[in-house]
Amino acid sequence: MAAVYGGGGNRWWVGLNVGSDQSTVFGTSSLLSPSGYESLPSGSAADDRQFAAAAAADKANPSAPVTISVENVSWFNINGPYATQAQANAAIPAIQRANPAPGEFQQLTGANPTSWEQAAVDAYHALTSSGTWIRVAKVVIGGALVIVGLARITGAGKVIESAAEAAK
């Protein structure tokens, strides 16, 4: 029987997800790869031991947190253990304040981005965000409604209609 995450006495941890083995054809991280602090369930005793060792190493030397790979996902700055996922999730804001998650560029390259590199990452995120495309659609639809409304109010619709009739 497969291990139930967080079940069977296994514990919850908090760590920084620095990506999985999922990548795009360009070698960049996939949109399916989350990043940032998350609650981490240990799916087996072996996972639990790996998280515990990393958390102990991070506590002993907080200035040089370790990165471990569990279930093909790289985790950084492990904290815990927590008895439940709710407790782990409640700890995330304090952990984030104490040790802010680096931006995606720094997570992928280990270097601080220059302004143009950060701008490229920000532009990429904006273009891949559903919120951006919803706003674009709202602006386009709103602009079309304004144009139609102005045409109706000014009577320009009739002028355009008669010009179209004359062109036939």
Buried (B, 14 or more C-beta within 10 A) or exposed (E): EEBEBBEEEBBBBBBBBBBBEEBEEEEBBEEEBEBEBBBBBBBBEEBBEBBBEBBEBBEEEEEEBBEBEBEEBBBBBBBBBBEEBEBBBEBBEEBBEEBEBBBBBBBBEEEEBEEEBBEEBBEBEEEEEEEEEEEEEEEEEEEEEEEEEEBEEEEEEEEEEEEEEEEE
